[in-house]
Amino acid sequence: MIFPLKMKENRVWRLYYGGKLIDEMRKSGNGLDGNFPEDWLASVVVADNPDRADKPEKEGLSKIETNDGSELYLKDLIDSDPETYLGKEHIERFGVNFGVLTKFLDSAERLPIQVHPTKDAAKRLFNSDYGKTESWYILNSRVIDGEEPYILLGFKKPVTSEKWKELFDKQDIAEMQEYMHKITVKPGDVFLITGGTPHAIGSGCMLLEVQEPTDYTISVEKCDMRGNLMPDHLCHMGLGFEKMFECFTYEALTKEEIVDRYYLKADTLEDNGTSKKEALITYGDTACFALNRISVETTYERKGSGRACCLAVAKGSGKFQNGEKVIEIKAGDCLFEPAQTADYTVIANDGDTLEILECMPPQIN
């Protein structure tokens, strides 16, 4: 019987500080902010940190919890039997690639102003089938240095590539921020950020990020938030300081247009009193991935869909059960559900509502 696979914690180095709220959610770790503010969930993607001196060879790849404590990478398991783990139709459409990357992310400071390529730009500039459209589901927040949690998203006034590069050459970060919308966020908010859209996660945001499975990040800031000069690669990803500006879409939008285009609202799919399933991001919003929220008060009957997915536990505790097969789960856990997973029951612990986020790979048809 195929059953969901529980993942080990998979913290990844980034150039910004954060991670405290991930530790608090899991009730583990040192509870301090540092350079490991992200946890990559059910990941088959290697992190692009080439200039980090002590970088592990396979940083970013998720490992499976095993009974004997041995090391087993999810990617290796999928490669060993792609049809069981990904499904025949998925492989015919996307090859042996899960096609999605999910993360827990907690920012103690603003991330650099950045952009990710569209699919077309990724194909042309990186020879990749995937760009990096991404989404943010705000899970938690905190006020840092008196500032409410926020994001920077999209251009609010007209700008050309020449002007944007001029500001980059001057490293006039304050002026760059003046060109962008600043939006206060709260837990429950969902944003879909398409490739080509300039953005930055502000301080105080803990979120679940679902994205295309790449690590292509073009940054227009040469220094981290503490003023340390970063390697050039972390700006242009090998494209160079001229070509990197081809990744931006230079479109000015009003705040109302930003909200209408990028802010999504939940839609209830089913609600039987013991559990509720809601669509947060649908294939109608993007063909790149989908995201559902499953809230379990007592029990939820999980039926196989024939597709692989990543399951992230955002709140509560409980278990997955099929006969004698049981997996205990709690907030902060991640599981990979193979395509051929058997039906099972999700059971919430007494008085503890479970929130499980179902992160789906790209649309097949």
C-alpha positions in Angstrom: 0.0 0.0 0.0 1.4 3.4 -1.0 1.0 6.0 1.7 2.2 9.7 2.1 5.9 10.1 2.9 6.9 12.3 5.7 9.8 14.7 4.9 12.7 15.8 7.2 13.2 19.4 8.0 14.9 21.0 5.0 16.2 24.5 5.9 17.9 26.4 3.1 20.5 29.2 3.3 19.3 32.6 1.9 20.9 36.1 1.9 18.2 37.5 4.2 17.5 36.9 7.9 14.5 35.1 9.3 13.1 31.7 10.3 12.1 32.4 13.9 8.4 31.9 13.2 9.1 28.6 11.5 10.8 27.4 14.7 7.9 28.6 16.8 5.3 26.8 14.5 7.3 23.6 14.9 8.1 24.1 18.6 11.7 23.2 17.7 15.0 24.8 16.7 16.6 27.8 18.5 13.8 30.2 17.9 16.2 32.8 16.5 16.4 34.5 13.1 19.3 33.7 10.9 20.4 32.9 7.4 18.1 29.8 7.1 14.7 31.5 6.8 13.2 29.0 4.4 12.2 25.3 4.6 11.8 23.7 1.2 8.9 21.2 1.3 8.9 18.0 -0.8 11.6 19.6 -2.9 13.3 18.1 -5.9 15.1 21.4 -6.7 18.7 22.2 -5.8 19.2 25.7 -4.3 21.3 28.1 -6.3 23.9 29.2 -3.8 27.1 28.7 -5.7 29.1 31.3 -3.7 28.4 29.9 -0.3 31.6 28.4 0.9 30.1 25.6 3.1 27.1 24.8 0.8 26.1 21.1 1.0 26.2 19.4 -2.4 22.5 18.8 -2.6 21.2 21.8 -0.7 17.5 22.2 -1.3 16.6 18.5 -2.0 14.2 17.0 0.5 15.0 13.9 2.4 12.4 11.3 3.6 12.0 10.3 7.2 12.9 6.6 7.3 12.4 4.1 10.2 16.1 3.1 10.2 17.4 6.7 10.0 19.1 6.2 6.6 19.4 9.0 4.1 16.9 8.9 1.2 16.3 11.8 -1.1 12.7 12.3 -2.5 14.2 12.9 -5.9 16.0 9.6 -5.9 12.8 7.8 -4.9 10.8 9.4 -7.6 13.4 8.6 -10.2 13.4 5.0 -9.2 9.7 4.5 -10.0 8.3 7.7 -11.7 4.9 6.2 -12.6 4.1 5.2 -9.0 5.1 8.5 -7.5 4.1 11.0 -10.2 1.5 9.2 -12.3 1.5 8.2 -16.0 -0.3 11.3 -17.3 2.0 13.7 -15.4 5.1 12.0 -16.8 3.7 12.1 -20.4 3.1 15.9 -20.0 6.1 17.0 -17.9 8.6 14.2 -17.8 10.1 13.0 -14.5 9.8 16.3 -12.7 7.4 17.0 -9.9 6.8 20.4 -11.5 6.3 22.5 -8.3 8.3 23.8 -5.3 6.7 24.7 -2.0 8.4 26.5 0.9 7.8 27.8 4.4 9.3 31.3 4.5 9.7 33.7 7.4 11.2 37.2 6.8 12.8 39.1 9.7 13.8 41.8 7.2 12.8 43.0 3.8 14.0 40.7 0.9 15.8 42.3 -2.0 13.6 43.9 -4.8 13.6 41.1 -7.4 11.9 39.5 -10.3 11.6 36.0 -11.7 11.4 35.1 -15.4 8.2 34.2 -17.3 8.2 30.8 -19.0 9.1 32.4 -22.3 12.0 34.4 -20.7 13.2 31.3 -18.8 13.3 29.3 -22.1 15.1 32.0 -23.9 17.5 33.1 -21.2 18.0 30.0 -19.1 17.0 27.2 -21.5 14.5 26.1 -18.9 11.0 24.7 -19.4 10.0 26.5 -16.1 9.9 30.1 -15.2 9.1 31.2 -11.7 5.5 32.3 -11.3 4.9 32.1 -7.5 2.3 32.6 -4.8 2.2 33.6 -1.2 -0.3 32.4 1.4 0.3 34.5 4.6 0.4 32.1 7.6 1.6 34.4 10.4 3.0 37.8 10.9 4.9 40.0 13.4 5.7 43.7 13.8 9.4 44.4 13.4 10.9 47.7 14.4 7.4 49.2 14.6 6.6 48.3 11.0 3.5 46.2 10.1 4.1 43.3 7.8 4.0 44.2 4.1 5.0 43.4 0.6 6.2 45.4 -2.4 4.4 44.4 -5.6 4.3 45.8 -9.1 5.2 49.2 -10.6 2.8 52.0 -9.6 4.2 54.5 -12.1 5.6 54.2 -15.6 9.2 53.1 -15.9 11.4 51.9 -18.7 14.1 49.3 -18.7 16.6 52.1 -19.2 15.3 54.0 -16.1 15.2 50.9 -14.0 18.8 50.0 -14.9 19.8 53.6 -14.2 18.5 53.3 -10.6 20.2 49.9 -10.4 23.5 51.3 -11.4 23.1 54.1 -8.8 21.8 51.5 -6.3 19.1 54.0 -5.4 17.0 51.5 -3.5 14.8 54.2 -1.9 13.8 55.5 -5.4 13.2 51.9 -6.6 10.8 51.4 -3.7 9.0 54.6 -4.7 8.2 53.0 -8.0 6.5 50.1 -6.4 3.2 49.5 -4.5 3.5 48.8 -0.7 0.7 46.6 0.6 0.1 45.7 4.2 -0.7 42.0 4.6 -2.3 39.8 7.2 -2.7 36.0 7.9 -5.1 34.5 5.3 -4.1 36.7 2.5 -3.2 35.0 -0.8 -1.2 36.6 -3.6 -0.3 35.2 -7.1 2.8 36.8 -8.5 3.3 36.1 -12.2 6.8 35.9 -13.8 8.1 39.3 -14.8 6.4 41.2 -11.9 8.8 43.1 -9.6 8.3 42.3 -5.9 9.8 42.0 -2.5 8.5 40.3 0.7 8.7 42.8 3.5 9.7 42.2 7.1 7.4 40.3 9.4 5.9 37.9 6.9 5.6 34.2 7.4 4.1 32.5 4.5 3.7 29.4 2.4 5.2 30.0 -1.0 4.2 27.7 -4.0 6.1 28.3 -7.2 7.4 26.8 -10.4 10.4 24.5 -9.6 13.3 26.8 -10.3 15.6 29.2 -8.2 15.9 31.9 -10.9 15.9 35.2 -8.9 17.1 38.5 -10.5 17.9 41.0 -7.7 18.3 44.7 -8.3 20.1 45.1 -5.0 23.8 44.4 -4.8 24.0 44.4 -1.0 22.1 42.5 1.7 20.1 44.4 4.3 23.2 44.9 6.5 25.2 46.5 3.7 27.3 43.5 2.8 28.2 43.3 -0.9 26.8 40.1 -2.4 28.3 38.0 -5.2 27.3 39.3 -8.7 25.7 35.9 -9.5 23.0 36.6 -6.9 21.9 39.6 -8.9 22.0 38.4 -12.5 22.1 34.5 -12.1 24.7 34.3 -14.8 22.9 36.6 -17.3 25.1 39.6 -16.8 24.1 43.1 -15.7 22.6 44.0 -19.1 20.5 41.0 -20.0 19.0 40.6 -16.5 16.7 43.5 -17.2 14.9 41.5 -19.9 13.2 39.5 -17.1 11.1 42.5 -16.0 7.6 43.4 -17.3 7.5 47.2 -17.4 3.8 47.8 -16.7 2.4 50.4 -14.4 -0.8 49.5 -12.5 -3.0 51.3 -10.0 -3.3 49.7 -6.5 -6.8 48.6 -7.4 -5.5 46.9 -10.5 -2.8 45.2 -8.5 -5.3 43.9 -6.0 -7.7 42.7 -8.8 -4.9 40.9 -10.6 -2.8 39.4 -7.8 -5.0 39.1 -4.7 -7.0 35.9 -4.5 -10.0 34.9 -2.4 -10.9 31.4 -1.1 -13.7 29.5 -2.7 -15.3 26.6 -0.7 -15.2 23.3 -2.6 -16.8 21.1 0.1 -18.0 21.5 3.7 -19.6 18.6 5.6 -19.3 19.9 9.2 -16.3 17.7 10.2 -14.0 19.1 7.5 -13.9 21.8 4.9 -11.9 22.1 1.7 -11.3 25.5 0.0 -9.5 26.4 -3.2 -7.0 29.2 -2.6 -5.4 29.1 -6.1 -7.0 27.3 -9.0 -5.8 26.2 -12.4 -8.0 29.0 -13.7 -5.7 31.4 -11.9 -2.5 29.8 -13.3 -1.7 26.6 -15.0 1.6 26.4 -13.0 0.1 25.0 -9.8 -2.9 24.9 -7.5 -3.3 25.3 -3.8 -6.1 24.1 -1.5 -6.7 24.5 2.2 -8.2 21.6 4.1 -9.5 22.3 7.6 -10.3 19.3 9.7 -12.3 19.6 12.9 -12.6 15.8 13.5 -12.1 13.7 10.4 -11.6 14.0 6.7 -11.8 11.2 4.2 -8.8 11.6 1.8 -9.5 10.0 -1.6 -6.7 9.4 -4.1 -6.7 11.8 -7.0 -4.1 10.0 -9.2 -1.8 13.0 -8.9 1.2 13.6 -6.7 1.1 16.6 -4.3 2.8 18.2 -1.4 0.9 18.4 1.9 2.0 21.1 4.4 0.6 21.1 7.9 0.0 24.8 8.9 -1.9 24.3 12.1 -2.9 21.7 14.7 -2.0 18.1 15.1 -3.5 14.7 14.4 -2.8 11.7 12.2 -3.2 10.0 8.8 -4.6 6.5 9.1 -5.4 3.5 7.0 -6.0 0.4 9.1 -2.8 -0.2 11.1 -0.8 2.3 9.1 -0.6 5.6 11.0 1.5 8.8 10.5 1.4 11.3 13.3 1.4 14.9 12.1 1.6 18.4 13.6 2.1 22.0 12.5 5.2 22.5 10.4 5.2 18.9 9.0 5.5 18.2 5.3 4.5 15.1 3.4 4.8 14.0 -0.2 1.7 12.2 -1.4 2.5 9.9 -4.3 0.1 9.7 -7.3 -0.9 6.1 -6.4 -1.5 6.7 -2.7 -4.4 4.6 -1.2 -7.3 6.3 0.4 -6.9 7.2 4.1 -8.5 9.1 6.9 -7.2 12.4 8.4 -8.0 12.6 12.1 -7.6 15.8 14.1 -6.6 15.5 17.8 -9.4 16.4 20.2 -9.9 20.1 20.3 -7.2 20.8 17.8 -8.3 21.9 14.3 -5.9 20.7 11.6 -5.1 23.0 8.7 -3.4 21.1 5.8 -2.3 22.9 2.6 -2.5 20.8 -0.6 0.0 22.0 -3.1 -0.6 20.6 -6.5 1.7 20.3 -9.6 1.0 22.0 -12.9 -2.3 21.5 -14.8 -2.1 18.5 -17.2 -4.7 19.5 -19.7 
